[in-house]
């Protein structure tokens, strides 16, 4: 009953929004997010090579990297609940400390144990930082825009800004990481750089974000209250269920693209086309930034044009467009059409992500924001795991060209299920 009143009051669904207000994200806070994403981007292009240099082998590498995935999945929801119950800044700082520890471990003499422990710590850090500082920024935006119209516009702008900072930080980090890796085959220089950038993000959070009042003594009570309130959110269909089902669907779409786009592109481009993969991937990153910017600046306009419930309709349309891009990639007759479809996919997937965060956080009470962000992240990973499990059988039966429409059908089926559940709720 309590959660129903909350959703009908302050956290009502965004219907029609005016022009976005300026996002509540000071430049100093934006710098912390940029540093955080740079620390991730530094190791992304060479992570497997770095683990091989620090003790993993070709046989053990999948297991070592799998440790990170398993630890992240297991700890995702508990860490979100801990952030809401214990404090978002505290958990972010713990995550950064774990990230630093994960890389300091790699400086020990190379062995499989070193690589495995580092991967486990990296998984803990990934889970712990989900939705921490973002939840603080979203709370600030909601507090400054108590009316539904201004709040949704502010959330669009804030989520778009955060998405752009993620793209920029990861891109800058990747460029720097590739250069540092080329200078040191043992990756010691790169590891120290990741430690330094992570420490700067940790210091920035400590200096710029206020200390929270939640104490250890009330942690058990806070967790119990959070679990009770969250159960109430899941009882009734609505925006939260919509986001979780579409997140699983997005996991299917993203896994399909990440796994098969290189194979399909090489089939079209022919032998010796490997050099083109980097530039095409760069086109995708630029398109993702463009999609985030469009959603940030024009999300309210498109939502208003779609009438009542326009923001959720816009969200559903963007999601369907991203799924349909799989058909374009699977049926492209030349590299020009393939690249166009690849860029369009990134525009749609990035724009839907911005609108998705607005729909989710507008429906979630402040005290449950980090927990729900972790659950949404877990739903995304779950969709990817579903697609991964089905992928071998699909490719064996239909080949890579047949995998594209199969995954599109799976993703759209999940979307139809979400629409049916939402319409029943109405």
HELIX and SHEET records of a PDB file:
HELIX    1   1 UNK A    2  UNK A    8  1                                   7    
HELIX    2   2 UNK A   27  UNK A   44  1                                  18    
HELIX    3   3 UNK A   47  UNK A   53  1                                   7    
HELIX    4   4 UNK A   61  UNK A   86  1                                  26    
HELIX    5   5 UNK A   88  UNK A  105  1                                  18    
HELIX    6   6 UNK A  112  UNK A  129  1                                  18    
HELIX    7   7 UNK A  133  UNK A  144  1                                  12    
HELIX    8   8 UNK A  148  UNK A  183  1                                  36    
HELIX    9   9 UNK A  188  UNK A  208  1                                  21    
HELIX   10  10 UNK A  216  UNK A  218  5                                   3    
HELIX   11  11 UNK A  219  UNK A  235  1                                  17    
HELIX   12  12 UNK A  239  UNK A  269  1                                  31    
HELIX   13  13 UNK A  275  UNK A  305  1                                  31    
HELIX   14  14 UNK A  310  UNK A  331  1                                  22    
HELIX   15  15 UNK A  335  UNK A  363  1                                  29    
HELIX   16  16 UNK A  366  UNK A  368  5                                   3    
HELIX   17  17 UNK A  369  UNK A  425  1                                  57    
END                                                                             
